[in-house]
Amino acid sequence: MKLLRYGPKGQEKPGLLDAEGRVRDLSGLIPDLSGDTLLPANLSRLAAINPHELPLVAGAPQAGLRLGPCVGAIGKFICIGLNFADHAEEAGMAVPDEPVIFNKWTSAVSGPDDDVVIPPGAVKTDWEVELAIVIGRGGKYIEETAALDHVAGYCIVNDVSERAYQIERGGTWDKGKGCDTFGPIGPWLVTPDELGSLDTLAMWLEVDGKRYQNGSTATMIFKVPFLIAYVSRFMSLQPGDVISTGTPPGVGMGQKPPVYLRGGEVMRLGIDGLGVQTQNVVRG
């Protein structure tokens, strides 16, 4: 299934994408795509429904019909840094012995095509296309061999980052990662049965039509099952939590000379099987 949330900001309703690329309304069956709705038993019930028996929503998704973040009421927005070997090389940093964990604040969450707003005074705003895990079954001290049983699905995250805040202002990375609009999520949540193998998913990002990132999950250092097990040793995971798993090379900071967003650009990014995001960049 491809599950989504559609409608105006703050008023999104749950839906799914049918085989013809049209949105079907799920609001008569579930209150939202969040929390316990994402438990395996509940997703199985949704999967058993014939989409053509659901109400058809007017408008084309991402072409007149706004899509919101594909997960509502996210409890934790967890990110993994330097998790692609070629990105670590690009950044001039050693491959980590253990995953680097940081957070994006949930106030950063936005829809896949909503504007990205550069904060006042920001000078080094950057982009990062990432594969995100959405937790279905919660847990702690999860075994790696059972980790995929805890996944509701996968989606795209643009881990927008203000590098000056992240690197030059002291403290942890978090202050450069969690600005409002710095966490576009979606367009849809794709369940594991539909996505298939995670090993060689192509990942790309363009700014104003120029492709900067053109990588693959094949160069991930720590794979999805390991990351779920690892993170669960430091915090319990709940349904609807998001873990963003790192980015391939091609970020603005890695260009020679570096290239940063100034406002007025259009970012477009995608991952095989997970759709495409498009964001206008504006100055706050």
Secondary structure, 3 states (H helix, E strand, C coil): CEEEEECCCCCCEEEEECCCCCEEECCCCCCCCCHHHHCHHHHHHHHCCCHHHCCECCCEECEEECECCCCCCCCCEEEEECCEHHHHHHHCCCCCCCCEEEECCHHHEECCCCCEEECCCCCCEECCEEEEEEECCCECCCCHHHHHHHEEEEEEEECCEEHHHHHHCCCCHHHHCCCCCCEEECCCEECHHHHCCCCCCEEEEEECCEEEEEEEHHHECCCHHHHHHHHCCCCCECCCCEEECCCCCCCHHHCCCCCCECCCCEEEEEECCCEEEEEEEEEC
